[in-house]
Amino acid sequence: MEKAPPSMSAGASPPQPRRRRLAQQLAAVATFYLAVTLLFPSTRTWFPLGQRPTVDTVTRSKDFSWDDLETKPYLDYRDCYGDFQCAKLELPMDYFNGTTNATISLAVIKQPAVVPVTHSQYGGAILLNPGGPGGSGVGLIMRGGKHVRDTIDSADGKYFDLISFDPRGVGETTPAVQCVKNLRLDHSWQVRVMEEGVFEASDAALGRLWSMSTARGQSCSLPREDGEADMRKYVTTASVATDMLMIVEKHGQWREQEAKRLLNSGSAAHCGKSRLTKVASPEVQVPEAVTYKPGEEKIQYWGFSYGTYLGNTFAAMYPDRVGRLVVDGVVDAYNYKETLWSDNLLDTEKDMNQLYYHCARAGYPACALANEHGKTTAEGVSQRVANISNSLYHNPLPVIGPNPEVITYSDIKNLIFAGLYTPIQSFPYIANMLANVEKGDGQGFARLLQAYHDFSCPATPGAGYSIIPLRNMTKGSGGMSYDATMAIACSDGDDQSYVNRTAFDAYAKELAAMSPSIGSMWSSIRMHCIHYSVRPVHRFEGPWTAKTSHPLLMIGNTADPVTPVKHARNMAKGFDGAVALTQDSAGHCSSSTFSNCTVGYIRQYFQTGELPPPDTMCAADEMPFGPGPEAEVASVEMMEMRERHAGISSALHEAGGGFMKLGLSGRVREGWFE
């Protein structure tokens, strides 16, 4: 049963003078705008990808370059990207076996708390991971840090630093994992894979894609010619979890030094909730709360999707170092470790059915696939989608214009796959696209495809090849690299070189039967690991069980397309006192749909450590295609919270987060909606 969560208020921040008149004036405007935007999502403007800011425009700055930072064995933060702070942290490449003395340079970014470390409401640092594997923590903080902070900070409680990092082999962290040196060829490879389509697109598709995977995987497995330490052998989650432990330790050092600096300079704030006292003393005592405790510092963490495997691995490896740990969109660690990828799709068709159901519920014109006249049923929408897709199998839709294009069966399959991650934002767009294709109008779809078919210069390392076509438009330090993704996933898992094409064909058909919507595409993940032969120096093999120093909070959605809620419940059983919170919604991770109940429990957990009652089920507070004309208009506060929550979801996908999700359904970067 759902228990009323702690009250949620939008935008927690230190007390400021009220501007009542201005707020009243803005409220009327905001009410209208947000009502139109949230209740009728199909009215949001779609822009072609080429007309929207790319990831590069967010992570590049003429005033800051990661190359200008010196890598140090401690966190030496420098201002970056405006209001953020960046550091490059020197860490061992091999923690476990001493096979090399080489080091890595870990790119770390921090969004400082709104209060200094000496403030009584300072709550420490929360580490974030967007998923992937291989998502960019730098990108996540830059795009979503404000939204996360507004979600977990409290004017009556604590304010937190937010910290993330580009994991080993990813983004601005060096050495990078990059297989193909010629970036133009890397991009053309992506286009070739994309045009082969999904396995069922033709009787030749599997054979061609198998051969391409063989060429790519084995080429990426070639030994280094210079004999230097090979980063590919040191990117497993065990090493990344230990990197997080080191960040926690280094943050403890930084926190104490920052407190000393502030106190000794006379500019520190010993703040109660209602007064500010300046202290100036060269011998001032650092408060116990911010004193560095070597070997005892505890992590506070919120990880999404693959970030749940990282979080649960941290908890299993370092159970006495857990302060707060939220894992959202939980991966079955045991199935992932076996490189099977076979139980991810248990609830995928539930998600797909939500498209049909909510389209019929909302009706026309909210859903372009609903009947303009007469009653619409979910079964009718389902059949209409199938008819549109199947009509392109032998007769792709030609698009006539300055940039000619062809819309294929595989393009439709990939559009749907990507959209299942974020139903609130994506389902209206999918419906509009399919309805236009049905009418013979492929102009909008062609604009979407153009950005994937076009070559951009300069090209970006590692971003030219996608596991799933239409899912790899992240560029620069902000997104996911295919090469790093596969290096992490394949070396985390068991060796797959024993699987031949016949066995794989049977496996792909099993997944396609489990999920007709995306099963064959999902199976390609394992195919790439079959041909990737680099084995790690060390990996964590379980068990994922522990009595942690503070119990974990696990979150799962009832219709998550790639991390079924069953995983959250099962993984919680391995950690003493852990609670699995269920959100009754479709989409990947709780961020895909706003639930005031879920958000309230997350904030409560970070603020006080209190967990929701066991078996708590949280209802969703928004629906795809809007609630319908008879629904009550949500309050301005509720709509602001929805927008803030959508900002977290957008940031996750733009940063390459999600589980094996390389793009397409991002809200802002992809230009689906404004």
C-alpha positions as CSV (number, residue, x, y, z in Angstrom):
1,M,0.0,0.0,0.0
2,E,1.1,3.5,-0.7
3,K,2.0,5.5,2.3
4,A,1.9,9.3,2.1
5,P,5.4,10.5,1.4
6,P,7.0,13.5,3.0
7,S,5.7,16.7,1.6
8,M,7.5,18.0,-1.5
9,S,8.1,21.6,-2.2
10,A,9.6,22.8,-5.4
11,G,13.0,24.4,-5.5
12,A,14.4,24.1,-2.0
13,S,16.9,26.9,-1.4
14,P,18.2,29.1,1.4
15,P,15.6,31.6,2.6
16,Q,15.4,34.6,0.4
17,P,13.3,37.8,0.4
18,R,9.8,37.1,-1.0
19,R,8.6,38.9,-4.1
20,R,4.9,38.3,-3.8
21,R,3.7,40.7,-6.5
22,L,6.1,39.3,-9.1
23,A,5.3,35.8,-8.1
24,Q,1.6,36.5,-8.6
25,Q,2.2,38.0,-12.0
26,L,4.3,35.1,-13.1
27,A,1.9,32.5,-11.7
28,A,-0.8,33.4,-14.2
29,V,1.6,33.1,-17.1
30,A,3.2,29.9,-15.8
31,T,-0.2,28.3,-15.2
32,F,-1.2,28.7,-18.8
33,Y,2.1,27.8,-20.3
34,L,2.7,24.7,-18.2
35,A,-0.8,23.5,-18.5
36,V,-0.5,23.6,-22.3
37,T,2.9,22.0,-22.2
38,L,2.2,19.3,-19.8
39,L,-1.4,18.4,-20.5
40,F,-1.0,18.5,-24.2
41,P,2.5,17.3,-24.9
42,S,1.9,16.8,-28.6
43,T,1.8,20.6,-28.9
44,R,5.5,20.8,-28.0
45,T,7.7,21.9,-30.8
46,W,9.9,19.3,-32.5
47,F,13.1,20.5,-34.1
48,P,15.4,18.7,-36.5
49,L,18.5,17.5,-34.8
50,G,20.7,19.7,-36.8
51,Q,18.9,22.8,-35.6
52,R,19.3,22.1,-31.9
53,P,22.3,22.5,-29.7
54,T,24.5,19.4,-29.7
55,V,26.1,17.9,-26.7
56,D,29.3,19.6,-27.7
57,T,27.7,23.1,-27.2
58,V,27.0,22.1,-23.6
59,T,30.3,20.5,-22.7
60,R,32.6,22.9,-24.6
61,S,33.6,26.2,-23.3
62,K,36.0,28.8,-24.7
63,D,37.0,29.7,-21.2
64,F,37.7,26.1,-20.0
65,S,39.5,23.1,-21.3
66,W,40.2,19.8,-19.5
67,D,43.6,19.9,-21.1
68,D,44.5,22.9,-19.0
69,L,43.9,21.0,-15.7
70,E,46.9,19.3,-14.1
71,T,46.2,15.7,-12.9
72,K,46.9,15.5,-9.1
73,P,46.6,12.8,-6.4
74,Y,44.0,15.0,-4.6
75,L,41.0,17.0,-5.6
76,D,42.2,20.4,-6.8
77,Y,39.1,22.0,-8.1
78,R,39.0,24.8,-10.6
79,D,36.0,26.8,-11.8
80,C,34.6,25.3,-15.1
81,Y,31.6,25.7,-17.3
82,G,30.3,28.7,-15.3
83,D,29.0,27.5,-11.9
84,F,30.8,24.1,-11.7
85,Q,34.1,23.0,-10.4
86,C,36.4,20.4,-12.2
87,A,39.4,18.4,-11.2
88,K,41.5,15.6,-12.7
89,L,42.3,13.0,-10.1
90,E,45.3,10.7,-10.4
91,L,44.4,7.1,-9.5
92,P,46.0,3.7,-10.0
93,M,45.2,1.8,-13.2
94,D,45.4,-1.5,-11.3
95,Y,44.1,-1.5,-7.7
96,F,44.1,-5.3,-7.3
97,N,47.0,-7.1,-8.8
98,G,49.9,-4.7,-9.2
99,T,50.4,-5.6,-12.9
100,T,51.3,-2.0,-13.8
101,N,52.3,1.2,-12.1
102,A,50.4,3.2,-14.7
103,T,47.8,5.7,-13.6
104,I,44.6,7.2,-14.9
105,S,43.4,10.8,-14.9
106,L,39.8,10.7,-13.7
107,A,37.7,13.7,-14.9
108,V,35.6,14.8,-11.8
109,I,33.0,17.5,-11.8
110,K,31.2,19.1,-8.8
111,Q,28.2,21.3,-8.5
112,P,28.9,23.0,-5.1
113,A,26.2,23.0,-2.4
114,V,24.4,26.3,-2.0
115,V,26.0,26.6,1.5
116,P,29.6,26.3,2.5
117,V,31.0,23.1,4.1
118,T,31.0,24.9,7.5
119,H,27.3,25.5,7.4
120,S,25.2,23.4,9.8
121,Q,23.0,22.4,6.9
122,Y,25.8,21.2,4.7
123,G,25.0,17.5,4.0
124,G,28.2,16.4,2.3
125,A,28.5,15.1,-1.3
126,I,26.3,12.9,-3.3
127,L,27.9,10.9,-6.2
128,L,25.8,10.4,-9.3
129,N,26.1,8.0,-12.2
130,P,23.8,8.1,-15.3
131,G,24.2,4.5,-16.4
132,G,25.3,3.1,-19.7
133,P,27.7,1.5,-19.0
134,G,29.9,4.3,-20.3
135,G,27.6,7.3,-19.6
136,S,29.2,10.6,-18.9
137,G,29.0,11.9,-15.3
138,V,30.3,15.2,-16.4
139,G,27.5,15.5,-18.9
140,L,24.9,14.5,-16.3
141,I,26.0,17.1,-13.7
142,M,26.1,19.9,-16.3
143,R,22.7,19.2,-17.7
144,G,20.8,17.8,-14.7
145,G,22.7,18.9,-11.6
146,K,20.3,21.7,-10.9
147,H,17.3,19.5,-11.2
148,V,18.8,16.8,-8.9
149,R,19.7,19.5,-6.4
150,D,16.2,20.9,-6.4
151,T,14.9,17.4,-5.8
152,I,17.0,16.4,-2.9
153,D,17.9,19.6,-1.1
154,S,15.6,20.9,1.6
155,A,15.3,24.4,3.1
156,D,14.5,22.8,6.4
157,G,17.2,20.1,6.2
158,K,20.4,19.6,4.2
159,Y,22.1,21.0,1.1
160,F,24.5,18.7,-0.8
161,D,27.5,18.9,-3.1
162,L,26.8,16.9,-6.3
163,I,29.8,15.1,-7.7
164,S,30.2,12.9,-10.8
165,F,32.9,11.7,-13.1
166,D,33.6,10.2,-16.5
167,P,34.3,6.5,-15.7
168,R,37.4,4.8,-16.9
169,G,37.8,4.9,-20.7
170,V,35.0,7.4,-21.1
171,G,34.8,11.1,-22.1
172,E,37.4,13.3,-20.5
173,T,38.9,10.6,-18.4
174,T,42.2,9.3,-19.8
175,P,43.4,7.0,-21.2
176,A,40.4,6.7,-23.4
177,V,39.1,3.5,-24.9
178,Q,39.0,4.0,-28.6
179,C,39.3,1.3,-31.2
180,V,39.0,3.0,-34.6
181,K,41.4,5.8,-35.1
182,N,40.0,7.1,-38.3
183,L,36.9,8.9,-37.1
184,R,35.3,9.3,-40.5
185,L,35.5,5.6,-41.0
186,D,34.1,5.1,-37.6
187,H,31.0,7.2,-38.6
188,S,30.6,5.5,-41.9
189,W,30.6,2.2,-40.0
190,Q,27.7,3.4,-38.0
191,V,25.8,4.3,-41.1
192,R,26.5,0.9,-42.6
193,V,25.2,-1.0,-39.5
194,M,22.2,1.2,-39.4
195,E,21.3,0.5,-43.0
196,E,21.6,-3.3,-42.5
197,G,18.6,-2.9,-40.2
198,V,17.3,-5.2,-37.5
199,F,17.9,-9.0,-37.8
200,E,14.4,-9.7,-39.1
201,A,14.6,-7.0,-41.8
202,S,15.9,-9.5,-44.3
203,D,17.1,-13.1,-44.5
204,A,20.6,-11.7,-45.0
205,A,20.7,-9.2,-42.2
206,L,21.9,-11.5,-39.4
207,G,24.8,-12.9,-41.5
208,R,26.0,-9.4,-42.5
209,L,25.7,-8.0,-39.0
210,W,27.4,-11.0,-37.5
211,S,30.3,-10.5,-39.8
212,M,30.5,-6.8,-39.1
213,S,30.4,-7.5,-35.4
214,T,33.2,-10.0,-35.9
215,A,35.3,-7.5,-37.7
216,R,34.7,-4.7,-35.2
217,G,35.0,-6.9,-32.1
218,Q,38.2,-8.6,-33.1
219,S,39.7,-5.4,-34.3
220,C,38.9,-3.8,-31.0
221,S,40.6,-6.8,-29.3
222,L,44.0,-6.4,-31.0
223,P,46.8,-6.0,-28.5
224,R,48.5,-2.6,-28.2
225,E,51.5,-2.3,-30.5
226,D,53.5,-0.1,-28.1
227,G,53.4,-2.6,-25.2
228,E,52.0,0.0,-22.7
229,A,49.4,-0.8,-20.1
230,D,46.2,-1.6,-21.9
231,M,43.3,0.5,-20.4
232,R,40.8,-2.0,-21.8
233,K,41.9,-4.5,-19.2
234,Y,41.2,-2.2,-16.3
235,V,37.7,-0.7,-16.9
236,T,35.5,-3.2,-15.0
237,T,33.0,-2.1,-12.5
238,A,35.1,-3.3,-9.7
239,S,37.7,-0.7,-10.6
240,V,35.1,2.0,-11.1
241,A,33.5,1.2,-7.7
242,T,37.0,1.6,-6.1
243,D,37.4,4.9,-8.0
244,M,34.3,6.0,-6.3
245,L,35.7,5.0,-2.9
246,M,38.7,7.0,-3.7
247,I,36.6,10.0,-4.6
248,V,34.8,9.7,-1.3
249,E,38.1,9.7,0.5
250,K,39.6,12.6,-1.5
251,H,36.4,14.6,-0.9
252,G,36.8,14.0,2.8
253,Q,40.3,15.5,2.6
254,W,39.1,18.4,0.5
255,R,36.2,19.1,2.8
256,E,38.4,19.5,5.9
257,Q,40.9,21.6,4.0
258,E,38.1,23.8,2.7
259,A,36.7,24.2,6.2
260,K,40.2,25.3,7.4
261,R,40.5,27.7,4.6
262,L,37.2,29.3,5.3
263,L,37.6,29.4,9.0
264,N,41.1,30.8,9.0
265,S,40.3,33.4,6.4
266,G,37.4,34.7,8.5
267,S,34.9,34.2,5.7
268,A,33.5,30.9,6.9
269,A,29.8,30.7,7.8
270,H,29.0,28.9,11.1
271,C,25.4,29.1,10.1
272,G,22.5,28.1,12.2
273,K,19.2,28.2,10.3
274,S,18.6,31.8,11.3
275,R,21.9,33.5,11.9
276,L,25.3,33.9,10.3
277,T,28.4,34.3,12.4
278,K,31.8,35.2,11.0
279,V,34.8,33.6,12.6
280,A,38.4,34.6,12.2
281,S,41.0,32.6,14.1
282,P,44.2,31.0,12.8
283,E,43.8,28.3,15.4
284,V,40.1,27.6,14.9
285,Q,39.0,24.0,15.4
286,V,37.4,22.3,12.4
287,P,34.0,21.0,13.4
288,E,33.7,17.3,13.9
289,A,31.1,17.0,11.2
290,V,33.5,18.1,8.4
291,T,36.7,16.6,9.8
292,Y,38.3,14.1,7.5
293,K,38.1,10.5,8.7
294,P,40.6,8.4,6.8
295,G,39.3,4.9,6.0
296,E,35.9,5.8,7.4
297,E,34.3,8.2,4.9
298,K,31.0,6.9,3.6
299,I,29.5,7.3,0.2
300,Q,26.2,9.0,-0.7
301,Y,25.1,7.8,-4.1
302,W,22.3,7.9,-6.6
303,G,22.8,5.6,-9.6
304,F,20.6,4.9,-12.6
305,S,20.3,1.8,-14.8
306,Y,23.8,0.4,-15.2
307,G,24.6,2.8,-12.3
308,T,22.6,0.3,-10.1
309,Y,25.1,-2.4,-11.0
310,L,27.9,0.0,-10.0
311,G,26.1,0.9,-6.8
312,N,25.3,-2.6,-5.8
313,T,28.8,-3.7,-6.6
314,F,30.2,-0.9,-4.4
315,A,27.8,-2.0,-1.6
316,A,29.0,-5.6,-1.9
317,M,32.7,-4.7,-2.1
318,Y,32.7,-2.0,0.6
319,P,29.6,-2.6,2.8
320,D,30.9,-0.6,5.7
321,R,31.3,2.5,3.5
322,V,27.7,3.1,2.7
323,G,26.0,6.3,4.0
324,R,23.1,6.5,1.6
325,L,22.8,4.5,-1.6
326,V,19.9,4.7,-4.1
327,V,19.8,2.4,-7.1
328,D,17.1,3.3,-9.7
329,G,16.2,1.0,-12.6
330,V,17.9,-2.0,-11.1
331,V,20.0,-4.4,-13.2
332,D,20.1,-8.1,-12.3
333,A,23.7,-8.3,-11.4
334,Y,24.0,-12.1,-11.8
335,N,22.5,-12.2,-15.3
336,Y,24.7,-9.2,-16.3
337,K,27.8,-10.9,-14.9
338,E,27.0,-14.0,-17.1
339,T,26.8,-11.7,-20.2
340,L,23.4,-13.3,-20.9
341,W,21.2,-10.1,-21.2
342,S,18.3,-12.6,-21.2
343,D,16.0,-11.3,-18.4
344,N,15.9,-7.6,-19.2
345,L,12.8,-7.7,-21.4
346,L,10.4,-9.4,-19.0
347,D,8.2,-6.2,-18.8
348,T,9.0,-4.6,-22.2
349,E,5.7,-5.5,-23.8
350,K,3.9,-4.0,-20.7
351,D,5.6,-0.7,-21.7
352,M,4.6,-1.1,-25.3
353,N,1.0,-1.8,-24.3
354,Q,1.0,1.5,-22.4
355,L,1.4,3.2,-25.7
356,Y,-1.7,1.5,-27.1
357,Y,-3.7,2.0,-23.9
358,H,-3.0,5.6,-23.3
359,C,-3.4,6.5,-27.0
360,A,-6.9,5.0,-26.8
361,R,-7.6,6.6,-23.5
362,A,-6.6,10.1,-24.5
363,G,-8.1,9.8,-28.0
364,Y,-7.7,12.1,-30.9
365,P,-6.2,14.7,-31.4
366,A,-4.0,14.1,-28.3
367,C,-2.9,10.9,-29.9
368,A,-2.5,11.0,-33.7
369,L,-3.0,7.2,-33.9
370,A,-6.5,7.4,-32.3
371,N,-9.5,7.3,-34.5
372,E,-10.7,10.8,-35.5
373,H,-14.3,9.5,-35.3
374,G,-15.8,6.8,-33.1
375,K,-14.3,4.9,-30.3
376,T,-10.6,3.9,-30.2
377,T,-9.4,0.7,-28.5
378,A,-5.9,-0.3,-27.4
379,E,-6.2,-3.3,-29.7
380,G,-7.0,-1.1,-32.6
381,V,-4.0,1.2,-32.0
382,S,-1.8,-1.9,-31.7
383,Q,-3.0,-3.2,-35.0
384,R,-2.6,0.2,-36.6
385,V,1.1,0.4,-35.5
386,A,1.7,-3.1,-36.8
387,N,0.2,-2.3,-40.1
388,I,2.2,0.9,-40.5
389,S,5.5,-1.0,-39.6
390,N,4.7,-4.0,-41.8
391,S,3.8,-1.8,-44.8
392,L,7.4,-0.7,-44.9
393,Y,8.9,-4.2,-44.8
394,H,8.9,-4.6,-48.6
395,N,8.0,-1.1,-49.6
396,P,10.0,1.5,-47.7
397,L,8.7,5.1,-47.9
398,P,10.6,7.4,-50.3
399,V,10.9,11.0,-49.2
400,I,11.3,13.5,-51.9
401,G,13.2,16.8,-51.3
402,P,16.5,18.5,-51.3
403,N,17.9,15.7,-49.2
404,P,16.2,12.5,-50.4
405,E,15.5,9.8,-47.8
406,V,13.9,6.4,-47.4
407,I,12.0,5.4,-44.2
408,T,12.4,1.6,-43.6
409,Y,10.8,-1.1,-41.4
410,S,14.0,-1.0,-39.2
411,D,13.7,2.7,-38.8
412,I,10.3,2.3,-37.3
413,K,11.5,-0.5,-35.0
414,N,14.3,1.6,-33.7
415,L,12.1,4.6,-33.2
416,I,9.8,2.6,-31.0
417,F,12.7,1.0,-29.1
418,A,14.2,4.3,-28.2
419,G,10.8,5.8,-27.2
420,L,10.0,3.0,-24.7
421,Y,12.6,4.5,-22.3
422,T,10.7,7.8,-21.9
423,P,7.0,7.3,-22.6
424,I,5.8,10.7,-21.3
425,Q,8.0,12.6,-23.7
426,S,8.2,10.1,-26.5
427,F,4.9,8.4,-27.1
428,P,3.2,11.5,-28.5
429,Y,6.1,12.0,-30.9
430,I,6.0,8.4,-32.0
431,A,2.3,8.6,-32.7
432,N,2.7,11.7,-34.8
433,M,5.6,10.2,-36.7
434,L,3.7,6.9,-37.5
435,A,0.5,8.7,-38.4
436,N,2.5,10.8,-40.9
437,V,4.2,7.8,-42.4
438,E,0.8,6.2,-42.7
439,K,-0.3,9.1,-44.8
440,G,2.8,8.9,-47.0
441,D,4.5,11.9,-45.3
442,G,8.0,11.0,-44.2
443,Q,9.4,14.6,-44.1
444,G,9.6,14.7,-40.2
445,F,11.1,11.2,-40.0
446,A,13.6,12.2,-42.7
447,R,14.8,15.2,-40.7
448,L,15.4,12.8,-37.7
449,L,17.4,10.4,-39.9
450,Q,19.4,13.1,-41.6
451,A,21.5,13.8,-38.5
452,Y,22.4,10.1,-38.3
453,H,23.3,9.8,-42.0
454,D,25.1,13.1,-42.2
455,F,28.8,13.4,-41.5
456,S,29.9,16.1,-39.1
457,C,33.3,17.5,-38.6
458,P,35.3,17.3,-36.5
459,A,34.3,13.7,-35.8
460,T,34.3,12.5,-32.2
461,P,36.2,9.5,-30.8
462,G,34.1,6.4,-30.0
463,A,30.8,7.9,-31.0
464,G,30.6,6.5,-34.5
465,Y,29.3,3.0,-33.9
466,S,26.1,2.0,-32.1
467,I,24.8,-1.1,-30.6
468,I,21.3,-0.1,-31.6
469,P,20.9,2.1,-34.7
470,L,19.3,5.5,-34.1
471,R,20.8,5.6,-30.6
472,N,24.2,7.2,-30.9
473,M,24.1,10.9,-31.4
474,T,26.0,11.8,-28.2
475,K,29.1,13.8,-28.9
476,G,32.1,15.1,-27.0
477,S,32.6,14.7,-23.2
478,G,28.9,14.7,-22.6
479,G,27.8,11.3,-23.9
480,M,28.5,7.7,-24.3
481,S,31.2,6.0,-26.4
482,Y,30.4,2.7,-28.0
483,D,34.0,1.4,-27.6
484,A,34.1,2.1,-23.8
485,T,30.5,0.8,-23.4
486,M,31.4,-2.6,-24.9
487,A,34.8,-2.8,-23.1
488,I,33.1,-2.3,-19.7
489,A,30.1,-4.6,-20.4
490,C,32.0,-7.4,-22.0
491,S,34.8,-7.5,-19.5
492,D,32.4,-7.3,-16.6
493,G,30.8,-10.4,-17.9
494,D,31.8,-14.0,-18.6
495,D,33.7,-14.8,-21.8
496,Q,31.3,-15.5,-24.7
497,S,33.8,-16.8,-27.3
498,Y,32.2,-20.3,-27.1
499,V,28.9,-19.0,-28.7
500,N,28.7,-19.8,-32.4
501,R,26.4,-18.3,-34.9
502,T,23.8,-21.1,-34.7
503,A,23.6,-20.8,-31.0
504,F,23.3,-17.0,-31.2
505,D,20.6,-17.3,-33.8
506,A,18.5,-19.4,-31.4
507,Y,19.2,-17.0,-28.6
508,A,18.1,-14.0,-30.7
509,K,14.9,-15.7,-31.6
510,E,14.2,-16.5,-27.9
511,L,14.5,-12.8,-27.1
512,A,12.4,-11.8,-30.0
513,A,9.7,-14.1,-28.8
514,M,9.9,-12.6,-25.3
515,S,9.7,-9.1,-26.7
516,P,8.5,-8.8,-30.3
517,S,9.1,-5.0,-30.0
518,I,12.8,-5.0,-29.3
519,G,14.0,-8.5,-28.6
520,S,16.2,-9.1,-31.7
521,M,17.8,-5.7,-31.3
522,W,18.6,-6.3,-27.6
523,S,20.2,-9.6,-28.5
524,S,22.9,-7.7,-30.5
525,I,24.5,-6.6,-27.2
526,R,25.6,-10.2,-26.5
527,M,26.7,-10.6,-30.1
528,H,29.3,-7.9,-29.8
529,C,30.6,-9.5,-26.6
530,I,31.0,-12.8,-28.4
531,H,33.5,-11.2,-30.7
532,Y,35.3,-9.0,-28.1
533,S,38.1,-11.1,-26.6
534,V,39.9,-8.7,-24.2
535,R,39.7,-10.1,-20.7
536,P,40.1,-8.0,-17.6
537,V,42.9,-8.3,-15.0
538,H,40.3,-8.2,-12.3
539,R,36.5,-8.1,-12.1
540,F,33.9,-8.6,-9.3
541,E,32.1,-11.9,-9.6
542,G,29.7,-11.6,-6.6
543,P,27.9,-12.4,-4.5
544,W,25.9,-9.2,-4.3
545,T,25.1,-9.7,-0.7
546,A,26.1,-7.7,2.4
547,K,25.1,-6.1,5.7
548,T,25.8,-2.5,4.8
549,S,26.5,0.3,7.2
550,H,23.2,1.8,6.1
551,P,20.4,0.0,4.2
552,L,20.0,0.6,0.5
553,L,17.0,2.0,-1.4
554,M,16.1,0.2,-4.7
555,I,13.6,1.6,-7.1
556,G,11.8,-0.2,-10.0
557,N,9.0,0.7,-12.4
558,T,6.1,-1.8,-13.1
559,A,6.6,-1.5,-16.9
560,D,10.3,-0.8,-17.3
561,P,11.4,-1.9,-20.8
562,V,14.9,-3.1,-19.9
563,T,15.2,-3.4,-16.1
564,P,12.0,-5.1,-14.8
565,V,10.8,-4.3,-11.3
566,K,11.5,-7.9,-10.4
567,H,15.2,-7.1,-10.4
568,A,14.8,-4.4,-7.7
569,R,13.0,-6.8,-5.5
570,N,15.4,-9.7,-6.0
571,M,18.5,-7.6,-5.6
572,A,17.2,-6.0,-2.4
573,K,17.0,-9.5,-0.8
574,G,20.8,-9.7,-0.8
575,F,21.4,-6.6,1.3
576,D,20.2,-6.5,4.9
577,G,17.5,-4.0,5.5
578,A,17.3,-2.9,1.8
579,V,13.9,-1.8,0.6
580,A,12.5,-2.0,-3.0
581,L,10.2,0.8,-3.8
582,T,7.9,0.2,-6.8
583,Q,6.7,3.0,-9.0
584,D,3.6,2.2,-11.0
585,S,4.6,3.5,-14.4
586,A,6.1,2.7,-17.7
587,G,9.6,3.8,-18.8
588,H,13.1,3.3,-17.7
589,C,14.0,4.4,-14.2
590,S,11.7,6.4,-12.0
591,S,12.9,9.6,-13.7
592,S,10.9,8.6,-16.8
593,T,7.6,9.5,-15.1
594,F,7.0,12.0,-12.3
595,S,5.7,10.5,-9.0
596,N,5.5,12.9,-6.1
597,C,5.4,9.9,-3.9
598,T,8.7,8.4,-5.2
599,V,10.5,11.8,-5.2
600,G,9.3,12.4,-1.7
601,Y,10.8,9.1,-0.5
602,I,14.1,9.8,-2.3
603,R,14.4,13.2,-0.7
604,Q,13.5,11.7,2.7
605,Y,16.1,9.0,2.4
606,F,18.9,11.4,1.5
607,Q,17.8,13.9,4.2
608,T,17.2,11.6,7.1
609,G,18.2,8.0,6.0
610,E,14.6,6.8,6.5
611,L,13.4,4.2,4.1
612,P,9.8,3.8,2.8
613,P,7.9,0.9,4.3
614,P,8.4,-2.4,2.6
615,D,6.2,-3.1,-0.4
616,T,5.4,0.5,-1.0
617,M,3.8,1.3,-4.3
618,C,4.0,4.8,-5.6
619,A,1.5,6.1,-8.2
620,A,2.5,8.2,-11.2
621,D,1.4,11.8,-11.3
622,E,1.5,12.1,-15.1
623,M,0.4,10.0,-18.1
624,P,1.5,9.8,-21.8
625,F,-0.7,12.0,-24.0
626,G,-1.9,14.0,-21.0
627,P,-4.6,13.2,-18.4
628,G,-7.6,13.9,-20.7
629,P,-10.0,16.9,-20.9
630,E,-12.0,15.9,-17.8
631,A,-9.0,15.9,-15.5
632,E,-8.4,18.7,-13.0
633,V,-5.6,21.1,-13.9
634,A,-2.5,20.5,-11.9
635,S,-1.2,23.2,-9.6
636,V,1.7,25.4,-10.7
637,E,3.8,23.8,-8.0
638,M,3.0,20.3,-9.3
639,M,3.7,21.3,-12.9
640,E,7.1,22.8,-11.9
641,M,8.0,19.6,-10.1
642,R,7.1,17.6,-13.2
643,E,9.3,19.8,-15.4
644,R,12.1,19.5,-12.9
645,H,11.8,15.8,-12.9
646,A,11.7,15.7,-16.7
647,G,15.0,17.7,-16.6
648,I,16.7,14.8,-14.7
649,S,15.4,12.3,-17.3
650,S,16.6,14.5,-20.2
651,A,20.0,14.9,-18.6
652,L,20.4,11.1,-18.1
653,H,19.8,10.3,-21.7
654,E,21.8,13.2,-23.0
655,A,24.7,12.0,-20.9
656,G,24.5,8.5,-22.4
657,G,22.7,7.1,-19.4
658,G,20.0,4.4,-19.3
659,F,20.9,0.8,-20.0
660,M,22.6,0.2,-23.3
661,K,20.7,3.3,-24.5
662,L,22.8,5.5,-26.8
663,G,20.5,8.4,-27.6
664,L,17.4,9.1,-29.6
665,S,14.8,9.8,-26.9
666,G,16.5,12.7,-25.1
667,R,14.2,15.6,-24.6
668,V,16.4,18.6,-25.4
669,R,19.5,17.4,-27.2
670,E,17.5,15.2,-29.6
671,G,15.1,18.0,-30.2
672,W,11.9,16.0,-29.8
673,F,10.2,18.5,-27.6
674,E,11.0,21.9,-26.3
